[in-house]
Amino acid sequence: MLRDNAQTPSAQRNEHICIRGIFGLLGSRIALAIRKNPDMRLAVGIAKNDPTLHDALKTMKPLPEDIRKDLFAEKMYLDDKHSVVREVNASQNMVTFEPADQLNLSDCDVVIDAASPGSSQKWMERYRTFNGPVVIQSGEYPLGRLIVPPRKMSYSENENIFRQGDCVLSGIVPVLHYLEPVAKRIIMSILTQYTEKLNDYTTGERLGSTYIREDVKQQVETELEPLFPETELMLLGVSQVSGLSYYTATLLVETKYQMSGQEIKELLENKPRIRVVPDIKSTYEIAHFHKERMQAFGKEMPPITVFGSDLNSTARSTLFRIMIAIDYRYIAVLPNIDTVRMLTLGMSGEEAMRFTDRNMGFSQV
């Protein structure tokens, strides 16, 4: 069912992408990212008549026409009754929607479902008869075969439903991938943004509270196990605090043999999606470091930053502590682009990530 011809993007036709949930927080960011990848076309966009749609149209109204076009697909569909589609079209002149029940998915090579969690079920019958991969998001756990570039779960030829890993997995899996050859055991602790509703608390309590999430810990452990079956991974816990822009993970890496921290650094340097900055001591410094580089080089920065003083060490040891910082606003966007190349072109995860990094303007200099 899935193509497995490892072509390079320059040699193959543009991949026609369909995004369901195109005006949502993730869907709109994926749409903009696709525009920066010349081997892909945003062929179809699917929206729902809800507050997200109305807010998006209201926000885009004052934008220049060329910028607005980047947020629209070549064909736009509304997942609602025909009468509602007509009403929405009559209420604005920026985009003309067609009813989603008239959409022929064969116009697409791959579907990225970035709509709200739990809403993919109504589309699942159409997805399963689609002759191409469908990439749903982490909120649909445990549905689909997990794929977190550069890793993916094994799947049979007739499977076409895949699930993109969440912000945490998308940030730590690439680092674990490159540490795996030397790691005997990796012990982790994770700090993220609080992900549940906080309507029952005052602002002061929200900012002053730390939540210990055993449920999230168990899910992360369950997700990592099939991706790294030969590596001993131990997750001490997942803590959540509201108001975080950066998620962080602390890793204690026990190596198979003695080596220096600088050798660990060399394993991670010049790898896709990762920048190693040993002397950084806070996410505040990380934000300013990337901002300054963007101003100096005009390049977009990757969302995974690896840091920690052990990476500067020349002493030989078998224990090293390293830190990972993840900008949650962007970390889940690029893996969806990587996944398209992995599933439709048969690219390795690392190769797919390098193509995406290059097209998004990330330079390793």
JOCORPE-V585159 format. One record per pair of residues at least 6 apart in sequence whose C-alpha atoms are under 7 Angstrom apart, sorted by sequence separation. I is the first residue (numbers start at 0). GAP is how many residues later the second one is. D is the distance in whole Angstrom. If there is no record, write none. Layout:
# JOCORPE-V585159
i=I gap=GAP d=D
i=I gap=GAP d=D
This chain:
# JOCORPE-V585159
i=20 gap=6 d=5
i=21 gap=6 d=5
i=33 gap=6 d=6
i=46 gap=6 d=7
i=145 gap=6 d=6
i=146 gap=6 d=6
i=268 gap=6 d=7
i=279 gap=6 d=7
i=293 gap=6 d=6
i=340 gap=6 d=6
i=341 gap=6 d=6
i=33 gap=7 d=7
i=77 gap=7 d=6
i=88 gap=7 d=6
i=126 gap=7 d=7
i=145 gap=7 d=6
i=268 gap=7 d=6
i=341 gap=7 d=6
i=18 gap=8 d=7
i=33 gap=8 d=7
i=59 gap=8 d=6
i=88 gap=8 d=6
i=144 gap=8 d=6
i=21 gap=9 d=7
i=144 gap=10 d=7
i=309 gap=10 d=6
i=341 gap=10 d=6
i=30 gap=11 d=7
i=289 gap=11 d=6
i=309 gap=11 d=6
i=340 gap=11 d=6
i=84 gap=12 d=7
i=309 gap=12 d=7
i=84 gap=13 d=7
i=307 gap=13 d=7
i=84 gap=14 d=6
i=220 gap=14 d=7
i=307 gap=14 d=5
i=337 gap=14 d=5
i=146 gap=15 d=7
i=306 gap=15 d=6
i=307 gap=15 d=6
i=337 gap=15 d=5
i=144 gap=16 d=6
i=145 gap=16 d=6
i=146 gap=16 d=6
i=147 gap=16 d=6
i=306 gap=16 d=5
i=81 gap=17 d=6
i=143 gap=17 d=5
i=144 gap=17 d=5
i=145 gap=17 d=5
i=146 gap=17 d=5
i=147 gap=17 d=5
i=305 gap=17 d=6
i=306 gap=17 d=6
i=143 gap=18 d=5
i=144 gap=18 d=6
i=145 gap=18 d=6
i=146 gap=18 d=6
i=305 gap=18 d=5
i=337 gap=18 d=6
i=77 gap=19 d=6
i=79 gap=19 d=7
i=143 gap=19 d=5
i=145 gap=19 d=7
i=304 gap=19 d=6
i=305 gap=19 d=7
i=336 gap=19 d=7
i=75 gap=20 d=7
i=76 gap=20 d=5
i=77 gap=20 d=6
i=78 gap=20 d=6
i=142 gap=20 d=7
i=216 gap=20 d=6
i=303 gap=20 d=7
i=304 gap=20 d=5
i=75 gap=21 d=5
i=76 gap=21 d=5
i=77 gap=21 d=5
i=78 gap=21 d=5
i=147 gap=21 d=7
i=216 gap=21 d=5
i=303 gap=21 d=6
i=304 gap=21 d=7
i=75 gap=22 d=6
i=76 gap=22 d=5
i=77 gap=22 d=5
i=109 gap=22 d=6
i=110 gap=22 d=7
i=111 gap=22 d=6
i=112 gap=22 d=6
i=113 gap=22 d=7
i=116 gap=22 d=5
i=117 gap=22 d=6
i=147 gap=22 d=6
i=215 gap=22 d=7
i=303 gap=22 d=5
i=16 gap=23 d=7
i=21 gap=23 d=6
i=76 gap=23 d=5
i=108 gap=23 d=6
i=109 gap=23 d=5
i=110 gap=23 d=5
i=111 gap=23 d=5
i=112 gap=23 d=5
i=113 gap=23 d=6
i=116 gap=23 d=6
i=302 gap=23 d=6
i=14 gap=24 d=6
i=15 gap=24 d=6
i=16 gap=24 d=6
i=17 gap=24 d=6
i=21 gap=24 d=6
i=22 gap=24 d=7
i=109 gap=24 d=6
i=110 gap=24 d=6
i=111 gap=24 d=6
i=112 gap=24 d=7
i=149 gap=24 d=6
i=213 gap=24 d=7
i=302 gap=24 d=5
i=13 gap=25 d=5
i=14 gap=25 d=5
i=15 gap=25 d=5
i=16 gap=25 d=5
i=17 gap=25 d=6
i=18 gap=25 d=6
i=19 gap=25 d=6
i=20 gap=25 d=6
i=21 gap=25 d=6
i=104 gap=25 d=7
i=137 gap=25 d=6
i=147 gap=25 d=7
i=148 gap=25 d=7
i=212 gap=25 d=6
i=13 gap=26 d=5
i=14 gap=26 d=6
i=15 gap=26 d=6
i=16 gap=26 d=5
i=17 gap=26 d=4
i=18 gap=26 d=5
i=19 gap=26 d=5
i=20 gap=26 d=5
i=133 gap=26 d=6
i=134 gap=26 d=6
i=135 gap=26 d=6
i=136 gap=26 d=5
i=137 gap=26 d=6
i=211 gap=26 d=6
i=212 gap=26 d=6
i=13 gap=27 d=6
i=15 gap=27 d=5
i=16 gap=27 d=7
i=17 gap=27 d=6
i=18 gap=27 d=6
i=19 gap=27 d=6
i=44 gap=27 d=7
i=132 gap=27 d=5
i=133 gap=27 d=5
i=134 gap=27 d=5
i=135 gap=27 d=5
i=136 gap=27 d=5
i=137 gap=27 d=5
i=211 gap=27 d=5
i=279 gap=27 d=6
i=302 gap=27 d=6
i=23 gap=28 d=6
i=44 gap=28 d=5
i=131 gap=28 d=6
i=132 gap=28 d=6
i=133 gap=28 d=6
i=134 gap=28 d=6
i=135 gap=28 d=6
i=136 gap=28 d=7
i=137 gap=28 d=5
i=210 gap=28 d=6
i=211 gap=28 d=7
i=273 gap=28 d=6
i=276 gap=28 d=7
i=278 gap=28 d=7
i=279 gap=28 d=7
i=302 gap=28 d=5
i=22 gap=29 d=7
i=43 gap=29 d=5
i=48 gap=29 d=7
i=134 gap=29 d=6
i=209 gap=29 d=7
i=210 gap=29 d=5
i=272 gap=29 d=5
i=274 gap=29 d=6
i=275 gap=29 d=6
i=276 gap=29 d=6
i=277 gap=29 d=4
i=278 gap=29 d=6
i=8 gap=30 d=6
i=22 gap=30 d=6
i=42 gap=30 d=5
i=43 gap=30 d=6
i=44 gap=30 d=6
i=45 gap=30 d=6
i=46 gap=30 d=6
i=47 gap=30 d=6
i=209 gap=30 d=6
i=210 gap=30 d=6
i=272 gap=30 d=7
i=273 gap=30 d=5
i=274 gap=30 d=5
i=275 gap=30 d=5
i=276 gap=30 d=5
i=277 gap=30 d=5
i=278 gap=30 d=6
i=41 gap=31 d=5
i=42 gap=31 d=5
i=43 gap=31 d=5
i=44 gap=31 d=5
i=45 gap=31 d=5
i=46 gap=31 d=5
i=47 gap=31 d=5
i=48 gap=31 d=7
i=209 gap=31 d=5
i=272 gap=31 d=6
i=273 gap=31 d=6
i=274 gap=31 d=6
i=275 gap=31 d=6
i=277 gap=31 d=6
i=41 gap=32 d=7
i=42 gap=32 d=6
i=43 gap=32 d=6
i=44 gap=32 d=6
i=45 gap=32 d=6
i=46 gap=32 d=6
i=47 gap=32 d=7
i=127 gap=32 d=7
i=208 gap=32 d=6
i=22 gap=33 d=6
i=45 gap=33 d=7
i=277 gap=33 d=6
i=277 gap=34 d=7
i=34 gap=35 d=7
i=206 gap=35 d=6
i=205 gap=36 d=6
i=206 gap=36 d=7
i=245 gap=37 d=7
i=31 gap=38 d=6
i=31 gap=39 d=6
i=30 gap=40 d=6
i=27 gap=43 d=7
i=184 gap=46 d=7
i=185 gap=46 d=6
i=186 gap=46 d=6
i=187 gap=46 d=6
i=188 gap=46 d=6
i=193 gap=46 d=5
i=264 gap=46 d=5
i=183 gap=47 d=7
i=184 gap=47 d=5
i=185 gap=47 d=5
i=186 gap=47 d=5
i=187 gap=47 d=5
i=188 gap=47 d=5
i=189 gap=47 d=6
i=190 gap=47 d=6
i=191 gap=47 d=6
i=192 gap=47 d=5
i=193 gap=47 d=5
i=263 gap=47 d=7
i=183 gap=48 d=7
i=184 gap=48 d=6
i=185 gap=48 d=6
i=186 gap=48 d=6
i=187 gap=48 d=6
i=188 gap=48 d=5
i=189 gap=48 d=5
i=190 gap=48 d=5
i=191 gap=48 d=5
i=192 gap=48 d=5
i=193 gap=48 d=5
i=186 gap=49 d=7
i=188 gap=49 d=6
i=189 gap=49 d=6
i=190 gap=49 d=6
i=191 gap=49 d=6
i=192 gap=49 d=5
i=260 gap=49 d=5
i=261 gap=49 d=5
i=192 gap=50 d=6
i=260 gap=50 d=4
i=261 gap=50 d=5
i=179 gap=51 d=7
i=192 gap=51 d=5
i=260 gap=51 d=6
i=261 gap=51 d=6
i=191 gap=52 d=7
i=260 gap=52 d=5
i=261 gap=52 d=6
i=259 gap=53 d=6
i=260 gap=53 d=6
i=192 gap=54 d=7
i=259 gap=54 d=5
i=191 gap=55 d=5
i=259 gap=55 d=5
i=190 gap=56 d=6
i=191 gap=56 d=7
i=259 gap=56 d=4
i=190 gap=57 d=5
i=258 gap=57 d=5
i=259 gap=57 d=6
i=189 gap=58 d=6
i=190 gap=58 d=6
i=257 gap=58 d=6
i=258 gap=58 d=6
i=189 gap=59 d=4
i=257 gap=59 d=5
i=258 gap=59 d=7
i=260 gap=59 d=7
i=188 gap=60 d=6
i=189 gap=60 d=6
i=257 gap=60 d=5
i=299 gap=60 d=7
i=301 gap=60 d=7
i=187 gap=61 d=7
i=188 gap=61 d=5
i=256 gap=61 d=6
i=299 gap=61 d=6
i=300 gap=61 d=6
i=187 gap=62 d=6
i=188 gap=62 d=7
i=298 gap=62 d=5
i=299 gap=62 d=5
i=187 gap=63 d=5
i=254 gap=63 d=5
i=298 gap=63 d=6
i=186 gap=64 d=6
i=187 gap=64 d=6
i=253 gap=64 d=5
i=254 gap=64 d=6
i=298 gap=64 d=7
i=42 gap=65 d=7
i=185 gap=65 d=6
i=186 gap=65 d=5
i=253 gap=65 d=5
i=185 gap=66 d=6
i=186 gap=66 d=7
i=252 gap=66 d=6
i=253 gap=66 d=7
i=185 gap=67 d=5
i=251 gap=67 d=7
i=252 gap=67 d=5
i=184 gap=68 d=6
i=185 gap=68 d=6
i=251 gap=68 d=6
i=252 gap=68 d=6
i=184 gap=69 d=5
i=251 gap=69 d=5
i=182 gap=70 d=6
i=183 gap=70 d=6
i=184 gap=70 d=7
i=250 gap=70 d=6
i=251 gap=70 d=7
i=182 gap=71 d=6
i=183 gap=71 d=5
i=250 gap=71 d=5
i=182 gap=72 d=4
i=183 gap=72 d=5
i=249 gap=72 d=6
i=250 gap=72 d=6
i=152 gap=73 d=7
i=181 gap=73 d=5
i=182 gap=73 d=6
i=249 gap=73 d=5
i=152 gap=74 d=6
i=181 gap=74 d=6
i=248 gap=74 d=6
i=249 gap=74 d=7
i=151 gap=75 d=7
i=248 gap=75 d=5
i=150 gap=76 d=6
i=247 gap=76 d=5
i=248 gap=76 d=7
i=247 gap=77 d=4
i=246 gap=78 d=6
i=247 gap=78 d=6
i=271 gap=78 d=7
i=245 gap=79 d=6
i=246 gap=79 d=5
i=245 gap=80 d=5
i=246 gap=80 d=6
i=272 gap=80 d=7
i=245 gap=81 d=5
i=246 gap=81 d=7
i=271 gap=81 d=6
i=244 gap=82 d=6
i=245 gap=82 d=6
i=271 gap=82 d=5
i=244 gap=83 d=6
i=272 gap=84 d=7
i=271 gap=85 d=7
i=26 gap=87 d=5
i=25 gap=88 d=6
i=177 gap=89 d=6
i=17 gap=90 d=6
i=177 gap=90 d=6
i=16 gap=91 d=6
i=23 gap=91 d=7
i=15 gap=92 d=5
i=16 gap=92 d=6
i=17 gap=92 d=6
i=18 gap=92 d=6
i=19 gap=92 d=6
i=20 gap=92 d=7
i=15 gap=93 d=5
i=16 gap=93 d=5
i=17 gap=93 d=5
i=18 gap=93 d=5
i=19 gap=93 d=5
i=20 gap=93 d=5
i=14 gap=94 d=6
i=15 gap=94 d=7
i=16 gap=94 d=6
i=17 gap=94 d=6
i=18 gap=94 d=6
i=19 gap=94 d=6
i=20 gap=94 d=4
i=269 gap=94 d=6
i=18 gap=95 d=7
i=19 gap=95 d=6
i=0 gap=130 d=6
i=1 gap=130 d=6
i=0 gap=131 d=6
i=1 gap=131 d=7
i=170 gap=133 d=6
i=1 gap=155 d=7
i=170 gap=155 d=6
i=0 gap=156 d=6
i=0 gap=157 d=6
i=170 gap=160 d=7
i=166 gap=161 d=6
i=169 gap=161 d=6
i=169 gap=162 d=6
i=166 gap=164 d=6
i=166 gap=165 d=6
i=165 gap=166 d=7
i=163 gap=172 d=7
i=148 gap=186 d=6
i=147 gap=187 d=7
i=148 gap=189 d=7
i=148 gap=190 d=7
i=150 gap=198 d=6
i=149 gap=199 d=4
i=148 gap=200 d=5
i=149 gap=200 d=5
i=132 gap=210 d=7
i=29 gap=303 d=6
i=28 gap=304 d=7
i=25 gap=307 d=7
i=36 gap=322 d=5
i=35 gap=323 d=6
i=35 gap=324 d=6
i=6 gap=338 d=6
i=5 gap=339 d=5
i=3 gap=340 d=7
i=4 gap=340 d=5
i=5 gap=340 d=5
i=1 gap=341 d=7
i=2 gap=341 d=5
i=3 gap=341 d=6
i=4 gap=341 d=6
i=5 gap=341 d=6
i=1 gap=342 d=6
i=2 gap=342 d=6
i=3 gap=342 d=5
